[in-house]
Amino acid sequence: MSFSPQSKVWIYQGDREFTETEMTAIRGQLNDFTSQWKAHGHQLQAKAEILYNYFIVFIVDEATAGASGCSIDASVRIIKGFEQEYSIDLFNRFNMAYKVGDKVVVVNKEDFETLISIKKVTPETIVFNNMVQTLADFETKWEVPFKYSWHNKVFADLL
């Protein structure tokens, strides 16, 4: 399945890593969901994946059918179900994700600010911009150095 660069993207970041068992179960549920995901009776060309054991990413190519409010609500319901079932927070936008080598680390906003202040997070640190909205942006602007991200604007006074 190929997706256009303008495909819509939604990213949900966990406050902890998913276990292998959780990921296996969640992948099955995501595959079932996306294979039947519809908007106004039209099948959506969609996929969902788990990345870095922390992120659930939905991609919908709206060239064939666009995601509607009801179809987006359905995706939010499945994510809320994962939160309840696995005791994980997938909606807290104040959790910051960054990389140390190849490992993803997620911390709360206050700890992230401290890490910037003590130079554990630097302008070169790779951070995740979960606000990207298209596949093109996801592929080029999701994992970026701190200095090129929205984080730099918000936390610039700490550098």
DSSP file (Angstrom, degrees, kcal/mol; ACC not computed):
  #  RESIDUE AA STRUCTURE BP1 BP2  ACC     N-H-->O    O-->H-N    N-H-->O    O-->H-N    TCO  KAPPA ALPHA  PHI   PSI    X-CA   Y-CA   Z-CA
    1    1 A M              0   0    0      0, 0.0     2,-0.4     0, 0.0    44,-0.0   0.000 360.0 360.0 360.0 125.3    0.0    0.0    0.0
    2    2 A S        -     0   0    0     59,-0.0     2,-0.4     0, 0.0    59,-0.1  -0.842 360.0-154.2-108.9 148.9    1.5    3.4   -1.0
    3    3 A F        -     0   0    0     -2,-0.4    43,-0.0     4,-0.0    58,-0.0  -0.926  18.0-116.8-122.7 142.0    0.5    6.7    0.5
    4    4 A S    >   -     0   0    0     -2,-0.4     3,-2.0     1,-0.1   131,-0.3  -0.394  29.6-114.1 -72.6 154.6    0.6   10.2   -0.9
    5    5 A P  T 3  S+     0   0    0      0, 0.0   131,-2.7     0, 0.0   132,-0.3   0.749 116.8  60.1 -59.9 -22.6    2.9   12.7    0.8
    6    6 A Q  T 3  S+     0   0    0    129,-0.2    56,-0.1   128,-0.2    -2,-0.0   0.421  76.3 131.1 -86.4   2.3   -0.3   14.7    1.7
    7    7 A S    <   -     0   0    0     -3,-2.0   128,-1.7     1,-0.1    54,-0.2  -0.229  65.0-107.9 -55.2 143.2   -1.7   11.7    3.7
    8    8 A K  E     -AB  60 134A   0     52,-2.4    52,-2.4   126,-0.2     2,-0.4  -0.486  34.9-162.0 -74.8 143.9   -3.0   12.7    7.1
    9    9 A V  E     -A   59   0A   0    124,-2.0     2,-0.4    50,-0.2    50,-0.2  -0.989  11.4-173.9-130.3 136.8   -0.9   11.6   10.1
   10   10 A W  E     -A   58   0A   0     48,-2.0    48,-2.7    -2,-0.4     2,-0.4  -0.999  10.0-162.9-127.3 134.1   -1.9   11.3   13.8
   11   11 A I  E     -A   57   0A   0    119,-0.5     2,-0.5    -2,-0.4    46,-0.2  -0.967   7.1-170.7-123.2 130.2    0.7   10.5   16.5
   12   12 A Y  E     -A   56   0A   0     44,-2.7    44,-2.9    -2,-0.4     2,-0.5  -0.985  11.6-158.0-119.4 123.9    0.0    9.2   20.0
   13   13 A Q  E     -A   55   0A   0     -2,-0.5    79,-0.3    77,-0.5    42,-0.2  -0.879   9.5-137.7-108.0 128.3    3.0    9.0   22.3
   14   14 A G        -     0   0    0     40,-2.9    76,-0.2    -2,-0.5     3,-0.1  -0.408  12.7-133.3 -77.9 157.6    3.0    6.8   25.4
   15   15 A D  S    S+     0   0    0     74,-0.6     2,-0.3    -2,-0.1    91,-0.1   0.449  93.8  20.8 -87.7  -1.5    4.4    7.9   28.7
   16   16 A R  S    S-     0   0    0     73,-0.2     2,-0.1    38,-0.1    -2,-0.1  -0.958  97.6 -82.0-152.9 166.9    6.2    4.6   28.9
   17   17 A E        -     0   0    0     -2,-0.3     2,-0.3     1,-0.1    37,-0.2  -0.448  41.6-120.4 -70.8 144.9    7.4    1.9   26.5
   18   18 A F        -     0   0    0     35,-3.2     2,-0.1    -2,-0.1    -1,-0.1  -0.630  29.3-122.4 -75.9 144.7    5.0   -0.7   25.4
   19   19 A T     >  -     0   0    0     -2,-0.3     4,-2.7     1,-0.1     5,-0.2  -0.416  25.2-107.3 -78.5 165.5    6.0   -4.3   26.3
   20   20 A E  H  > S+     0   0    0      1,-0.2     4,-2.2     2,-0.2     5,-0.2   0.905 122.2  51.0 -59.8 -41.8    6.5   -6.9   23.5
   21   21 A T  H  > S+     0   0    0      2,-0.2     4,-2.0     1,-0.2    -1,-0.2   0.924 111.1  47.6 -62.5 -45.1    3.3   -8.6   24.6
   22   22 A E  H  > S+     0   0    0      1,-0.2     4,-3.2     2,-0.2     5,-0.2   0.922 110.9  51.6 -61.5 -44.4    1.3   -5.3   24.5
   23   23 A M  H  X S+     0   0    0     -4,-2.7     4,-2.9     1,-0.2     5,-0.2   0.892 108.0  51.6 -62.9 -39.3    2.7   -4.4   21.1
   24   24 A T  H  X S+     0   0    0     -4,-2.2     4,-1.7     2,-0.2    -1,-0.2   0.939 114.9  42.3 -61.2 -46.6    1.7   -7.8   19.7
   25   25 A A  H  X S+     0   0    0     -4,-2.0     4,-2.1     2,-0.2    -2,-0.2   0.921 116.1  48.3 -66.3 -44.7   -1.9   -7.3   21.0
   26   26 A I  H  X S+     0   0    0     -4,-3.2     4,-3.1     1,-0.2     5,-0.2   0.909 108.3  54.0 -65.4 -42.6   -2.1   -3.7   19.9
   27   27 A R  H  X S+     0   0    0     -4,-2.9     4,-2.7    -5,-0.2    -1,-0.2   0.914 108.8  50.1 -58.2 -41.9   -0.8   -4.3   16.4
   28   28 A G  H  X S+     0   0    0     -4,-1.7     4,-2.3    -5,-0.2    -1,-0.2   0.929 112.8  45.7 -61.3 -45.1   -3.5   -6.9   15.9
   29   29 A Q  H  X S+     0   0    0     -4,-2.1     4,-2.5     2,-0.2    -2,-0.2   0.889 113.1  50.3 -66.4 -38.9   -6.2   -4.5   17.1
   30   30 A L  H  X S+     0   0    0     -4,-3.1     4,-3.1     2,-0.2     5,-0.3   0.911 110.4  49.6 -65.2 -42.2   -4.8   -1.7   15.0
   31   31 A N  H  X S+     0   0    0     -4,-2.7     4,-1.9    -5,-0.2    -2,-0.2   0.924 112.6  47.4 -62.9 -43.6   -4.7   -3.9   11.9
   32   32 A D  H  X S+     0   0    0     -4,-2.3     4,-0.7    -5,-0.2    -2,-0.2   0.927 114.8  47.5 -60.4 -44.7   -8.3   -5.0   12.5
   33   33 A F  H >X S+     0   0    0     -4,-2.5     3,-1.1     1,-0.2     4,-0.6   0.953 113.5  44.6 -63.6 -51.9   -9.3   -1.4   13.0
   34   34 A T  H 3< S+     0   0    0     -4,-3.1     3,-0.5     1,-0.3    12,-0.3   0.819 107.5  59.2 -67.8 -29.1   -7.6    0.1   10.0
   35   35 A S  H 3< S+     0   0    0     -4,-1.9    -1,-0.3    -5,-0.3    -2,-0.2   0.720 118.9  30.7 -71.2 -17.9   -8.8   -2.7    7.7
   36   36 A Q  H << S+     0   0    0     -3,-1.1     2,-0.3    -4,-0.7    -1,-0.2   0.309  87.1 130.8-118.0   6.0  -12.4   -1.8    8.5
   37   37 A W     <  +     0   0    0     -4,-0.6     7,-2.9    -3,-0.5     2,-0.3  -0.467  34.0 176.2 -70.6 123.4  -12.0    2.0    9.1
   38   38 A K  E     -D   43   0B   0     -2,-0.3     2,-0.4     5,-0.2     5,-0.2  -0.898  27.5-155.3-129.3 155.7  -14.6    3.9    7.2
   39   39 A A  E >  S-D   42   0B   0      3,-2.5     3,-2.0    -2,-0.3    27,-0.1  -0.979  86.5 -18.8-129.0 118.1  -15.7    7.5    6.7
   40   40 A H  T 3  S-     0   0    0     -2,-0.4     3,-0.1     1,-0.3    -1,-0.1   0.879 130.1 -50.8  51.7  42.0  -19.3    8.0    5.6
   41   41 A G  T 3  S+     0   0    0      1,-0.2     2,-0.5     0, 0.0    -1,-0.3   0.377 114.0 118.0  82.5  -4.2  -19.4    4.4    4.4
   42   42 A H  E <   -D   39   0B   0     -3,-2.0    -3,-2.5    24,-0.1    -1,-0.2  -0.834  69.1-117.3-100.6 131.2  -16.2    4.7    2.4
   43   43 A Q  E     -D   38   0B   0     -2,-0.5     2,-0.4    -5,-0.2    -5,-0.2  -0.423  28.9-134.8 -62.6 131.9  -13.2    2.5    3.2
   44   44 A L        -     0   0    0     -7,-2.9     2,-1.1   -10,-0.2    -7,-0.2  -0.719  10.0-128.1 -88.2 139.3  -10.2    4.6    4.3
   45   45 A Q  E     +C   61   0A   0     16,-0.6    16,-2.7    -2,-0.4     2,-0.3  -0.779  59.7 146.4 -82.6 103.7   -6.8    3.7    2.9
   46   46 A A  E     -C   60   0A   0     -2,-1.1     2,-0.3   -12,-0.3    14,-0.2  -0.936  33.8-176.8-143.4 157.2   -5.1    3.6    6.2
   47   47 A K  E     -C   59   0A   0     12,-2.1    12,-2.8    -2,-0.3     2,-0.4  -0.975   8.5-158.8-148.6 160.7   -2.5    2.0    8.3
   48   48 A A  E     +C   58   0A   0     -2,-0.3     2,-0.3    10,-0.2    10,-0.2  -0.995  14.1 175.1-139.6 144.0   -1.3    2.2   11.9
   49   49 A E  E     -C   57   0A   0      8,-2.1     8,-3.0    -2,-0.4     2,-0.5  -0.968  29.2-124.5-145.7 161.3    2.0    1.2   13.4
   50   50 A I  E     -C   56   0A   0     -2,-0.3     2,-0.4     6,-0.2     6,-0.2  -0.939  29.7-166.6-106.9 127.9    4.0    1.3   16.6
   51   51 A L  E >>  -C   55   0A   0      4,-2.6     4,-2.5    -2,-0.5     3,-1.9  -0.935  65.3  -6.7-119.2 140.0    7.3    3.0   16.4
   52   52 A Y  T 34 S-     0   0    0     -2,-0.4    52,-0.2     1,-0.3    -1,-0.1   0.673 111.2 -82.2  55.5  20.1   10.2    2.9   18.9
   53   53 A N  T 34 S+     0   0    0      2,-0.2   -35,-3.2     1,-0.1    -1,-0.3   0.540 128.7  68.0  65.3   7.1    7.9    1.1   21.4
   54   54 A Y  T <4 S+     0   0    0     -3,-1.9   -40,-2.9   -37,-0.2     2,-0.4   0.641  83.3  67.8-122.9 -29.0    6.4    4.5   22.3
   55   55 A F  E  <  -AC  13  51A   0     -4,-2.5    -4,-2.6   -42,-0.2     2,-0.6  -0.844  51.3-161.5-113.4 131.8    4.4    5.9   19.4
   56   56 A I  E     -AC  12  50A   0    -44,-2.9   -44,-2.7    -2,-0.4     2,-0.5  -0.955  20.9-168.0-103.9 124.2    1.2    4.8   17.7
   57   57 A V  E     -AC  11  49A   0     -8,-3.0    -8,-2.1    -2,-0.6     2,-0.4  -0.957   8.9-164.2-120.1 124.8    1.0    6.4   14.3
   58   58 A F  E     -AC  10  48A   0    -48,-2.7   -48,-2.0    -2,-0.5     2,-0.4  -0.882   5.9-170.4-102.4 138.0   -2.1    6.5   12.1
   59   59 A I  E     -AC   9  47A   0    -12,-2.8   -12,-2.1    -2,-0.4     2,-0.4  -0.998   3.9-177.9-128.9 129.6   -1.8    7.3    8.4
   60   60 A V  E     -AC   8  46A   0    -52,-2.4   -52,-2.4    -2,-0.4     2,-0.9  -0.987  19.4-147.2-129.1 122.1   -4.8    8.0    6.1
   61   61 A D  E >>  - C   0  45A   0    -16,-2.7     3,-0.8    -2,-0.4     4,-0.8  -0.792  11.6-168.0 -86.5 110.0   -4.5    8.7    2.4
   62   62 A E  T 34  +     0   0    0     -2,-0.9    -1,-0.1     1,-0.2     4,-0.1   0.351  65.7  94.2 -84.8   7.6   -7.4   11.0    1.8
   63   63 A A  T 34 S+     0   0    0      1,-0.2    -1,-0.2     2,-0.1     3,-0.1   0.860  98.3  30.7 -65.0 -34.5   -7.0   10.8   -2.0
   64   64 A T  T <4 S-     0   0    0     -3,-0.8     2,-0.3     1,-0.4    -2,-0.2   0.867 141.5  -8.6 -92.1 -42.3   -9.6    8.0   -2.0
   65   65 A A  S  < S-     0   0    0     -4,-0.8    -1,-0.4   -20,-0.1   -20,-0.3  -0.954  70.4-126.5-156.0 137.4  -11.8    9.0    1.0
   66   66 A G        -     0   0    0     -2,-0.3     2,-0.2    -3,-0.1   -24,-0.1  -0.611  27.7-109.4 -89.2 145.2  -11.2   11.7    3.6
   67   67 A A        -     0   0    0     -2,-0.3     2,-0.2    -7,-0.1   -28,-0.1  -0.536  39.1-157.9 -69.7 134.3  -11.3   11.1    7.3
   68   68 A S     >  -     0   0    0     -2,-0.2     4,-2.8   -30,-0.1     5,-0.3  -0.551  33.4 -95.2-106.9 174.0  -14.4   12.6    8.9
   69   69 A G  H  > S+     0   0    0      1,-0.2     4,-2.3     2,-0.2     5,-0.1   0.901 125.6  48.5 -55.3 -42.8  -15.2   13.7   12.4
   70   70 A C  H  > S+     0   0    0      2,-0.2     4,-1.8     1,-0.2    -1,-0.2   0.891 111.9  47.9 -67.6 -39.6  -16.9   10.4   13.1
   71   71 A S  H  > S+     0   0    0      2,-0.2     4,-1.5     1,-0.2    -2,-0.2   0.883 112.4  49.1 -70.4 -36.1  -14.0    8.3   11.7
   72   72 A I  H  X S+     0   0    0     -4,-2.8     4,-2.2     1,-0.2    -2,-0.2   0.907 108.5  54.4 -66.7 -40.7  -11.4   10.3   13.6
   73   73 A D  H  X S+     0   0    0     -4,-2.3     4,-2.3    -5,-0.3    -2,-0.2   0.883 104.4  55.3 -58.0 -38.6  -13.5    9.8   16.8
   74   74 A A  H  X S+     0   0    0     -4,-1.8     4,-1.7     1,-0.2    -1,-0.2   0.892 107.5  48.5 -63.2 -39.0  -13.4    6.1   16.1
   75   75 A S  H  X S+     0   0    0     -4,-1.5     4,-1.8     1,-0.2    -1,-0.2   0.880 110.3  51.5 -68.7 -36.5   -9.6    6.2   16.1
   76   76 A V  H  X S+     0   0    0     -4,-2.2     4,-2.7     1,-0.2    -2,-0.2   0.893 106.7  55.0 -65.6 -38.5   -9.5    8.2   19.3
   77   77 A R  H  X S+     0   0    0     -4,-2.3     4,-2.2     1,-0.2    -1,-0.2   0.906 106.8  49.4 -61.6 -41.5  -11.8    5.6   20.9
   78   78 A I  H  X S+     0   0    0     -4,-1.7     4,-1.9     2,-0.2    -1,-0.2   0.902 111.7  49.1 -66.6 -37.8   -9.4    2.8   20.1
   79   79 A I  H  X S+     0   0    0     -4,-1.8     4,-2.1     2,-0.2    -2,-0.2   0.918 110.4  50.3 -65.8 -43.0   -6.5    4.8   21.6
   80   80 A K  H  X S+     0   0    0     -4,-2.7     4,-2.1     1,-0.2    -1,-0.2   0.866 107.6  55.4 -62.8 -34.8   -8.5    5.5   24.7
   81   81 A G  H  X S+     0   0    0     -4,-2.2     4,-2.9    -5,-0.2    -1,-0.2   0.903 106.2  50.2 -62.8 -41.1   -9.2    1.8   24.9
   82   82 A F  H  X S+     0   0    0     -4,-1.9     4,-2.6     2,-0.2     6,-0.3   0.898 107.4  55.1 -63.2 -39.7   -5.5    1.1   24.8
   83   83 A E  H  X>S+     0   0    0     -4,-2.1     5,-1.2     1,-0.2     4,-0.9   0.941 114.0  39.8 -57.6 -47.5   -5.0    3.6   27.6
   84   84 A Q  H  <5S+     0   0    0     -4,-2.1     3,-0.4     1,-0.2    -2,-0.2   0.936 117.9  47.0 -68.1 -46.8   -7.5    1.8   29.8
   85   85 A E  H  <5S+     0   0    0     -4,-2.9    -2,-0.2     1,-0.2    -1,-0.2   0.849 125.6  28.0 -66.2 -35.3   -6.4   -1.7   28.9
   86   86 A Y  H  <5S-     0   0    0     -4,-2.6    -1,-0.2    -5,-0.2    -2,-0.2   0.299 100.0-122.0-113.6   9.1   -2.7   -1.1   29.3
   87   87 A S  T  <5 +     0   0    0     -4,-0.9     2,-0.4    -3,-0.4    -3,-0.2   0.939  65.6 136.8  47.9  56.9   -2.6    1.7   31.9
   88   88 A I      < -     0   0    0     -5,-1.2     2,-0.7    -6,-0.3    -1,-0.2  -0.979  55.1-129.5-132.6 144.5   -0.6    4.0   29.6
   89   89 A D        +     0   0    0     -2,-0.4   -74,-0.6     1,-0.1   -73,-0.2  -0.857  32.4 163.7 -97.6 115.8   -1.1    7.7   29.0
   90   90 A L        +     0   0    0     -2,-0.7   -77,-0.5   -76,-0.2    -1,-0.1   0.328  69.6  53.8-112.0   4.7   -1.3    8.4   25.2
   91   91 A F        +     0   0    0    -79,-0.1     2,-1.0   -12,-0.0    -1,-0.1   0.426  68.7 114.9-119.7  -0.7   -2.8   11.9   25.3
   92   92 A N    >   -     0   0    0    -79,-0.3     3,-1.4     1,-0.2   -79,-0.0  -0.612  38.7-175.2 -79.7 102.9   -0.5   13.9   27.6
   93   93 A R  T 3  S+     0   0    0     -2,-1.0    -1,-0.2     1,-0.3    37,-0.1   0.504  76.5  72.3 -75.9  -3.7    1.1   16.5   25.3
   94   94 A F  T 3  S+     0   0    0      2,-0.1    15,-0.9    -3,-0.0     2,-0.5   0.416  74.7  96.0 -92.0   1.9    3.3   17.7   28.2
   95   95 A N  E <   -E  108   0C   0     -3,-1.4     2,-0.4    13,-0.2    13,-0.2  -0.815  67.1-151.6 -88.5 130.9    5.4   14.5   28.0
   96   96 A M  E     -E  107   0C   0     11,-3.4    11,-2.5    -2,-0.5     2,-0.4  -0.862   5.6-157.3-108.0 135.4    8.5   15.2   25.9
   97   97 A A  E     +E  106   0C   0     -2,-0.4    31,-1.6    31,-0.3     2,-0.3  -0.920  21.5 156.0-113.2 137.4   10.3   12.5   23.9
   98   98 A Y  E     -EF 105 127C   0      7,-2.4     7,-3.2    -2,-0.4     2,-0.4  -0.934  35.1-107.3-148.8 170.8   13.9   12.7   22.8
   99   99 A K  E     -E  104   0C   0     27,-2.4     2,-0.5    -2,-0.3    27,-0.4  -0.846  14.3-170.4-110.3 141.2   16.7   10.3   21.8
  100  100 A V  E >  S-E  103   0C   0      3,-2.9     3,-1.9    -2,-0.4     2,-0.4  -0.939  80.5 -47.6-120.6 103.8   19.8    9.3   23.6
  101  101 A G  T 3  S-     0   0    0     -2,-0.5    -2,-0.0     1,-0.3     0, 0.0  -0.596 122.8 -26.6  66.0-125.5   21.7    7.4   21.0
  102  102 A D  T 3  S+     0   0    0     -2,-0.4     2,-0.4    -3,-0.1    -1,-0.3   0.423 119.7  99.2 -97.0  -0.6   19.1    5.1   19.5
  103  103 A K  E <   -E  100   0C   0     -3,-1.9    -3,-2.9     1,-0.0     2,-0.4  -0.712  67.2-137.0 -94.5 136.3   17.0    4.9   22.6
  104  104 A V  E     -E   99   0C   0     -2,-0.4     2,-0.4    -5,-0.2    -5,-0.2  -0.733  18.2-166.4 -88.4 137.3   13.9    7.0   23.1
  105  105 A V  E     -E   98   0C   0     -7,-3.2    -7,-2.4    -2,-0.4     2,-0.5  -0.985   3.0-162.7-123.7 134.8   13.4    8.7   26.4
  106  106 A V  E     +E   97   0C   0     -2,-0.4     2,-0.3    -9,-0.2    -9,-0.2  -0.979  18.1 163.1-120.2 127.7   10.1   10.2   27.6
  107  107 A V  E     -E   96   0C   0    -11,-2.5   -11,-3.4    -2,-0.5     2,-0.0  -0.908  39.6 -96.2-135.6 163.2   10.0   12.7   30.5
  108  108 A N  E  >  -E   95   0C   0     -2,-0.3     4,-2.3   -13,-0.2   -13,-0.2  -0.314  44.5-100.1 -75.6 167.8    7.5   15.2   31.8
  109  109 A K  H  > S+     0   0    0    -15,-0.9     4,-2.4     1,-0.2     5,-0.2   0.874 120.9  51.8 -58.1 -42.6    7.9   18.9   30.8
  110  110 A E  H  > S+     0   0    0      1,-0.2     4,-2.0     2,-0.2    -1,-0.2   0.917 111.3  46.4 -64.4 -42.9    9.5   19.9   34.1
  111  111 A D  H  > S+     0   0    0      2,-0.2     4,-2.5     1,-0.2    -1,-0.2   0.876 110.9  53.8 -66.0 -36.2   12.2   17.2   33.8
  112  112 A F  H  X S+     0   0    0     -4,-2.3     4,-2.0     2,-0.2    -2,-0.2   0.917 107.2  50.9 -62.8 -43.3   12.8   18.1   30.2
  113  113 A E  H  X S+     0   0    0     -4,-2.4     4,-2.4     1,-0.2    -1,-0.2   0.911 110.5  49.2 -60.1 -42.8   13.3   21.8   31.2
  114  114 A T  H  X S+     0   0    0     -4,-2.0     4,-2.3     1,-0.2     6,-0.2   0.921 108.3  53.2 -62.3 -44.1   15.9   20.6   33.8
  115  115 A L  H  <>S+     0   0    0     -4,-2.5     5,-2.6     1,-0.2     6,-1.8   0.854 110.2  48.1 -61.7 -35.0   17.6   18.4   31.2
  116  116 A I  H ><5S+     0   0    0     -4,-2.0     3,-1.5     4,-0.2    -1,-0.2   0.933 110.4  51.8 -67.6 -45.9   18.0   21.4   28.9
  117  117 A S  H 3<5S+     0   0    0     -4,-2.4    -2,-0.2     1,-0.3    -1,-0.2   0.853 112.9  43.7 -60.4 -37.0   19.3   23.6   31.8
  118  118 A I  T 3<5S-     0   0    0     -4,-2.3    -1,-0.3    -5,-0.1    -2,-0.2   0.285 116.3-114.1 -95.3  11.8   22.0   21.1   32.7
  119  119 A K  T < 5S+     0   0    0     -3,-1.5    -3,-0.2     2,-0.3     3,-0.1   0.711  83.5 121.6  67.2  23.6   22.9   20.5   29.1
  120  120 A K  S   <S+     0   0    0     -5,-2.6     2,-0.5     1,-0.2    -4,-0.2   0.749  80.0  45.4 -82.0 -26.6   21.7   16.9   28.9
  121  121 A V  S    S+     0   0    0     -6,-1.8    -2,-0.3    -9,-0.1    -1,-0.2  -0.985  85.1 176.2-112.3 122.7   19.4   18.0   26.1
  122  122 A T    >   -     0   0    0     -2,-0.5     3,-1.3    -3,-0.1    24,-0.4  -0.618  49.4 -89.8-119.4 175.2   21.3   20.2   23.7
  123  123 A P  T 3  S+     0   0    0      0, 0.0    24,-2.5     0, 0.0    25,-0.3   0.757 127.9  51.5 -57.8 -22.5   20.5   22.0   20.4
  124  124 A E  T 3  S+     0   0    0     22,-0.2     2,-0.0    21,-0.2    -3,-0.0   0.603  81.5 115.3 -90.6 -13.0   21.7   18.8   18.6
  125  125 A T  S <  S-     0   0    0     -3,-1.3    21,-2.8    20,-0.1     2,-0.5  -0.332  71.6-119.7 -60.1 133.8   19.5   16.4   20.6
  126  126 A I  E     - G   0 145C   0    -27,-0.4   -27,-2.4    19,-0.2     2,-0.3  -0.651  38.2-179.4 -78.0 125.9   16.9   14.6   18.4
  127  127 A V  E     -FG  98 144C   0     17,-3.1    17,-2.1    -2,-0.5     2,-0.5  -0.775  25.8-115.1-120.6 167.1   13.4   15.4   19.6
  128  128 A F  E     - G   0 143C   0    -31,-1.6     2,-1.0    -2,-0.3   -31,-0.3  -0.912  12.3-156.8-111.6 125.4   10.0   14.2   18.3
  129  129 A N    >   +     0   0    0     13,-2.8     3,-1.4    -2,-0.5    12,-0.1  -0.786  14.7 177.0 -99.1  89.7    7.5   16.7   16.8
  130  130 A N  T 3   +     0   0    0     -2,-1.0  -119,-0.5     1,-0.3    -1,-0.1   0.410  68.2  77.0 -76.1   3.5    4.2   14.8   17.3
  131  131 A M  T 3   +     0   0    0     11,-0.1    -1,-0.3  -121,-0.1  -122,-0.1   0.444  62.0 122.9 -93.1  -0.3    2.3   17.8   15.8
  132  132 A V    <   -     0   0    0     -3,-1.4  -121,-0.2     1,-0.1     3,-0.0  -0.304  41.6-169.5 -58.8 148.2    3.2   16.9   12.2
  133  133 A Q        +     0   0    0   -125,-0.1  -124,-2.0  -123,-0.1     2,-0.3   0.584  56.9  53.1-120.3 -15.0    0.1   16.5   10.2
  134  134 A T  B  > S-B    8   0A   0   -126,-0.2     4,-2.6     1,-0.1  -126,-0.2  -0.837  78.4-118.5-122.4 161.3    1.1   15.0    6.8
  135  135 A L  H  > S+     0   0    0   -128,-1.7     4,-2.6  -130,-0.3  -129,-0.2   0.890 115.1  55.9 -62.7 -39.5    3.2   12.0    5.7
  136  136 A A  H  > S+     0   0    0   -131,-2.7     4,-1.1     1,-0.2    -1,-0.2   0.934 111.8  42.5 -58.8 -46.4    5.7   14.3    4.0
  137  137 A D  H  > S+     0   0    0   -132,-0.3     4,-3.9     1,-0.2     5,-0.5   0.883 111.4  55.7 -68.1 -37.5    6.2   16.2    7.3
  138  138 A F  H  X S+     0   0    0     -4,-2.6     4,-0.9     1,-0.2     5,-0.4   0.925 109.2  47.2 -58.2 -44.1    6.3   13.0    9.3
  139  139 A E  H  < S+     0   0    0     -4,-2.6    -1,-0.2     1,-0.2    -2,-0.2   0.744 128.7  22.9 -71.6 -23.0    9.1   11.7    7.1
  140  140 A T  H  < S+     0   0    0     -4,-1.1    -2,-0.2    -3,-0.2    -1,-0.2   0.639 131.6  30.8-117.6 -19.7   11.1   14.9    7.3
  141  141 A K  H  < S+     0   0    0     -4,-3.9   -12,-0.2    -5,-0.2     3,-0.2   0.329  93.6  82.3-128.1   7.2   10.1   16.8   10.4
  142  142 A W  S  < S+     0   0    0     -4,-0.9   -13,-2.8    -5,-0.5     2,-0.7   0.955  99.6  35.6 -78.6 -51.2    9.1   14.2   13.0
  143  143 A E  E    S+G  128   0C   0     -5,-0.4    -1,-0.3   -15,-0.2   -15,-0.2  -0.893  86.9 146.2-103.2 106.6   12.6   13.4   14.3
  144  144 A V  E     -G  127   0C   0    -17,-2.1   -17,-3.1    -2,-0.7     5,-0.1  -0.949  54.3 -88.0-139.2 156.4   14.6   16.5   14.2
  145  145 A P  E >   -G  126   0C   0      0, 0.0     3,-2.4     0, 0.0     4,-0.3  -0.406  44.0-114.7 -61.1 142.5   17.4   18.2   16.2
  146  146 A F  G >  S+     0   0    0    -21,-2.8     3,-1.9   -24,-0.4     6,-0.7   0.850 114.2  62.5 -44.4 -44.2   16.1   20.3   19.0
  147  147 A K  G 3  S+     0   0    0    -24,-2.5    -1,-0.3     1,-0.3   -23,-0.1   0.701 107.1  43.7 -63.6 -19.4   17.4   23.5   17.3
  148  148 A Y  G <  S+     0   0    0     -3,-2.4    -1,-0.3   -25,-0.3    -2,-0.2   0.284 103.6  83.9-105.5   9.1   15.1   22.9   14.3
  149  149 A S  S X> S-     0   0    0     -3,-1.9     3,-0.9    -4,-0.3     4,-0.6  -0.556  91.4-105.7-109.0 171.0   11.9   22.0   16.3
  150  150 A W  H >> S+     0   0    0      1,-0.2     4,-1.9    -2,-0.2     3,-0.6   0.777 114.5  73.2 -63.1 -25.4    9.1   23.8   18.0
  151  151 A H  H 3> S+     0   0    0      1,-0.2     4,-3.1     2,-0.2    -1,-0.2   0.867  88.7  59.8 -56.6 -37.1   10.9   22.9   21.2
  152  152 A N  H <> S+     0   0    0     -3,-0.9     4,-0.6    -6,-0.7    -1,-0.2   0.865 106.5  46.1 -62.4 -36.5   13.6   25.4   20.5
  153  153 A K  H << S+     0   0    0     -4,-0.6     3,-0.3    -3,-0.6     4,-0.2   0.913 117.2  42.8 -71.3 -42.1   11.0   28.2   20.5
  154  154 A V  H  < S+     0   0    0     -4,-1.9     3,-0.2     1,-0.2    -2,-0.2   0.880 127.9  28.2 -72.4 -39.0    9.3   27.1   23.6
  155  155 A F  H >< S+     0   0    0     -4,-3.1     3,-2.2    -5,-0.2     4,-0.5   0.210  82.2 116.6-109.9  14.9   12.4   26.3   25.7
  156  156 A A  G ><  +     0   0    0     -4,-0.6     3,-1.3    -3,-0.3    -1,-0.2   0.829  70.0  62.4 -55.6 -36.8   14.9   28.7   24.1
  157  157 A D  G 3  S+     0   0    0      1,-0.3    -1,-0.3    -3,-0.2    -2,-0.1   0.651  99.0  57.4 -66.8 -12.6   15.4   30.7   27.3
  158  158 A L  G <         0   0    0     -3,-2.2    -1,-0.3     1,-0.2    -2,-0.2   0.625 360.0 360.0 -91.4 -14.8   16.8   27.5   29.0
  159  159 A L    <         0   0    0     -3,-1.3    -1,-0.2    -4,-0.5    -2,-0.1   0.495 360.0 360.0 -72.9 360.0   19.6   27.0   26.5
